[in-house]
Amino acid sequence: MTPIRPDETSRHRLLMFLLSPLAGLWRLTVLRPLYRYATATCRQVGTRGARDRVEVRTAPAR
């Protein structure tokens, strides 16, 4: 049981209760595969987009 908050209407609480299965489906179908993909490819972060040399030149000292 959760405490009743004064800034939350009964209608809002009912709506959140009814939408909770949708949130669970979102987690199962979108977020979990995304999490697994990120875990599987996290070692490749250092190899993508890395350059062998720096392309920015420094300005000559005055």
C-alpha positions as CSV (number, residue, x, y, z in Angstrom):
1,M,0.0,0.0,0.0
2,T,1.3,3.4,-0.9
3,P,0.7,6.7,1.1
4,I,-1.9,9.0,-0.3
5,R,-0.3,12.2,-1.6
6,P,-2.1,15.5,-1.5
7,D,-0.9,16.5,-5.0
8,E,-2.2,13.3,-6.7
9,T,-5.8,12.8,-7.6
10,S,-7.6,9.5,-7.5
11,R,-8.0,9.7,-11.2
12,H,-4.3,10.1,-11.7
13,R,-3.6,7.1,-9.4
14,L,-6.1,5.0,-11.4
15,L,-4.5,6.0,-14.7
16,M,-1.1,5.1,-13.5
17,F,-2.4,1.7,-12.3
18,L,-4.0,1.0,-15.6
19,L,-0.9,2.0,-17.6
20,S,1.6,0.0,-15.6
21,P,1.2,-3.1,-17.9
22,L,2.1,-1.0,-20.8
23,A,5.2,0.2,-19.0
24,G,6.2,-3.4,-18.4
25,L,5.7,-4.3,-22.1
26,W,7.9,-1.3,-23.1
27,R,10.6,-2.5,-20.8
28,L,10.5,-6.1,-22.2
29,T,10.2,-5.2,-25.9
30,V,12.4,-2.1,-26.2
31,L,14.6,-1.4,-23.1
32,R,15.8,-4.9,-22.4
33,P,17.0,-5.6,-25.9
34,L,18.6,-2.2,-26.0
35,Y,20.4,-2.9,-22.7
36,R,21.6,-6.3,-23.9
37,Y,22.9,-4.7,-27.2
38,A,24.8,-2.0,-25.2
39,T,26.3,-4.7,-22.9
40,A,27.4,-6.8,-25.9
41,T,29.0,-3.9,-27.7
42,C,30.5,-1.9,-24.8
43,R,34.1,-3.0,-25.5
44,Q,33.9,-1.5,-29.0
45,V,33.6,2.1,-27.7
46,G,37.3,2.7,-27.9
47,T,37.7,1.4,-31.4
48,R,35.0,3.4,-33.2
49,G,35.7,6.9,-34.3
50,A,39.2,7.0,-32.9
51,R,41.7,8.9,-35.0
52,D,45.4,8.2,-35.3
53,R,46.3,11.9,-35.3
54,V,44.9,15.2,-34.0
55,E,43.4,17.4,-36.7
56,V,43.4,20.6,-34.7
57,R,46.4,22.9,-34.9
58,T,47.5,25.2,-32.2
59,A,48.0,28.9,-32.8
60,P,51.6,30.1,-32.8
61,A,52.7,31.8,-29.6
62,R,52.7,35.6,-29.7
